[in-house]
Amino acid sequence: MRPIKHWDRKGLRSFSPYDGMWQSELLLGRTDRWGSGDIHCCMYCHNGDCDWTDWKDVVLQCLEVWEGAESYCANYSGYHGRVKVGLLLDLDEGTLTVYKNGRRLRVMR
């Protein structure tokens, strides 16, 4: 998620940047550092999808099936194995790198 000025002062117990009730307030926190990009929050999902939002629409967008996409669990309902998922967000470059068990899956731009 992009850095938002003074968001830590809200004292929220829980928060989802994908919740439509926050979208206009999140956009008000825009800083010059955001540049011209329109992907303000993204996540790597358990099924291998990468969802993102521009906080203009409540609906999440999903990247097309991307090369290297892998579920981080073999069976959603009963997976008991351990998987280490790593995400490296580079706001300067506008990329999100996804790792699974130390192996790079993809750099998303």
The 8 nearest C-alpha neighbors of each residue, nearest first, counted from 0:
[[1, 40, 39, 2, 41, 16, 88, 3],
 [0, 2, 39, 3, 40, 33, 90, 29],
 [1, 3, 0, 4, 30, 29, 28, 33],
 [4, 2, 28, 6, 1, 5, 29, 25],
 [5, 3, 28, 6, 2, 30, 29, 7],
 [4, 6, 7, 8, 3, 9, 28, 2],
 [7, 5, 8, 4, 3, 9, 28, 10],
 [8, 6, 5, 9, 10, 11, 4, 3],
 [9, 7, 6, 10, 5, 11, 4, 3],
 [8, 10, 7, 11, 6, 5, 12, 14],
 [9, 11, 8, 7, 12, 6, 13, 14],
 [12, 10, 13, 9, 14, 7, 8, 6],
 [13, 11, 10, 14, 9, 15, 7, 8],
 [14, 12, 11, 15, 10, 16, 9, 18],
 [13, 15, 16, 11, 12, 18, 17, 21],
 [14, 16, 17, 18, 13, 21, 19, 20],
 [15, 17, 18, 14, 21, 40, 22, 0],
 [18, 16, 15, 19, 52, 57, 59, 22],
 [17, 19, 15, 20, 16, 21, 22, 57],
 [20, 18, 57, 22, 21, 17, 54, 56],
 [19, 21, 18, 22, 23, 24, 57, 17],
 [22, 20, 24, 19, 23, 25, 18, 16],
 [21, 23, 54, 25, 19, 24, 20, 26],
 [24, 22, 26, 25, 21, 27, 54, 55],
 [23, 25, 27, 21, 26, 22, 28, 20],
 [26, 24, 22, 28, 27, 23, 21, 3],
 [25, 27, 23, 28, 24, 29, 22, 54],
 [26, 28, 24, 25, 29, 23, 3, 30],
 [29, 27, 3, 26, 25, 4, 30, 24],
 [28, 30, 27, 26, 3, 33, 31, 25],
 [31, 29, 32, 33, 28, 3, 4, 34],
 [32, 30, 33, 34, 29, 35, 28, 2],
 [31, 33, 30, 34, 91, 29, 90, 2],
 [34, 32, 31, 30, 35, 36, 29, 1],
 [33, 35, 32, 36, 31, 30, 37, 91],
 [34, 36, 33, 37, 31, 32, 38, 93],
 [37, 35, 34, 38, 33, 39, 93, 53],
 [36, 38, 53, 39, 35, 52, 54, 33],
 [39, 37, 53, 52, 40, 36, 51, 41],
 [38, 40, 53, 1, 0, 37, 52, 41],
 [39, 41, 0, 51, 52, 38, 1, 42],
 [42, 40, 51, 50, 52, 0, 49, 39],
 [43, 41, 50, 49, 44, 51, 40, 48],
 [42, 44, 49, 48, 47, 50, 45, 41],
 [43, 45, 48, 47, 46, 49, 42, 50],
 [46, 44, 71, 70, 47, 72, 43, 48],
 [45, 47, 70, 44, 48, 71, 69, 72],
 [48, 46, 70, 69, 68, 44, 45, 43],
 [49, 47, 44, 46, 43, 50, 61, 68],
 [48, 50, 43, 42, 62, 61, 44, 47],
 [51, 49, 61, 42, 41, 60, 59, 48],
 [52, 50, 41, 60, 40, 59, 61, 38],
 [51, 53, 59, 54, 40, 38, 60, 39],
 [52, 54, 38, 37, 55, 39, 56, 51],
 [55, 53, 22, 52, 56, 57, 26, 39],
 [56, 54, 53, 57, 22, 23, 52, 26],
 [55, 57, 58, 54, 53, 52, 59, 19],
 [56, 58, 19, 59, 55, 54, 18, 17],
 [59, 57, 56, 60, 52, 19, 17, 55],
 [60, 58, 52, 51, 50, 57, 61, 56],
 [59, 61, 51, 50, 52, 58, 62, 49],
 [62, 60, 50, 49, 63, 51, 59, 48],
 [63, 61, 49, 64, 50, 60, 48, 65],
 [62, 64, 65, 61, 48, 49, 66, 60],
 [65, 63, 62, 66, 68, 48, 61, 49],
 [66, 64, 68, 63, 67, 62, 105, 48],
 [65, 67, 68, 64, 105, 104, 69, 63],
 [66, 68, 104, 105, 65, 69, 103, 47],
 [69, 67, 47, 65, 66, 104, 70, 48],
 [70, 68, 47, 67, 71, 46, 104, 48],
 [69, 71, 47, 46, 72, 45, 73, 68],
 [70, 72, 45, 69, 82, 46, 47, 73],
 [71, 73, 70, 74, 78, 75, 45, 46],
 [72, 74, 78, 75, 70, 71, 80, 77],
 [73, 75, 78, 72, 76, 77, 79, 70],
 [76, 74, 77, 78, 72, 73, 45, 46],
 [77, 75, 74, 78, 73, 72, 79, 45],
 [76, 78, 74, 75, 79, 73, 72, 80],
 [77, 79, 74, 80, 75, 72, 73, 76],
 [78, 80, 77, 81, 72, 74, 73, 82],
 [81, 79, 78, 82, 72, 73, 77, 74],
 [82, 80, 79, 83, 72, 78, 100, 71],
 [83, 81, 100, 84, 80, 71, 99, 72],
 [82, 84, 100, 99, 85, 81, 101, 98],
 [85, 83, 99, 98, 100, 82, 86, 71],
 [86, 84, 98, 97, 99, 83, 87, 101],
 [87, 85, 97, 96, 98, 88, 95, 84],
 [86, 88, 96, 95, 89, 85, 97, 94],
 [87, 89, 95, 94, 90, 86, 96, 93],
 [90, 88, 94, 92, 91, 93, 95, 87],
 [89, 91, 93, 92, 88, 94, 1, 33],
 [90, 92, 89, 93, 32, 94, 33, 34],
 [91, 93, 89, 90, 94, 108, 88, 95],
 [94, 92, 90, 91, 89, 108, 95, 88],
 [95, 93, 108, 89, 107, 92, 88, 106],
 [94, 96, 88, 107, 87, 106, 89, 97],
 [95, 97, 106, 87, 86, 105, 107, 94],
 [98, 96, 86, 105, 104, 85, 103, 106],
 [99, 97, 103, 85, 102, 104, 84, 101],
 [98, 100, 84, 102, 101, 83, 85, 103],
 [101, 99, 83, 102, 82, 84, 98, 85],
 [100, 102, 99, 98, 103, 83, 85, 84],
 [103, 101, 98, 99, 100, 104, 97, 85],
 [104, 102, 98, 105, 97, 99, 101, 96],
 [105, 103, 67, 98, 97, 102, 99, 68],
 [106, 104, 97, 96, 103, 67, 107, 66],
 [105, 107, 96, 95, 94, 97, 108, 104],
 [106, 108, 95, 94, 105, 96, 97, 93],
 [107, 94, 93, 106, 95, 92, 96, 38]]
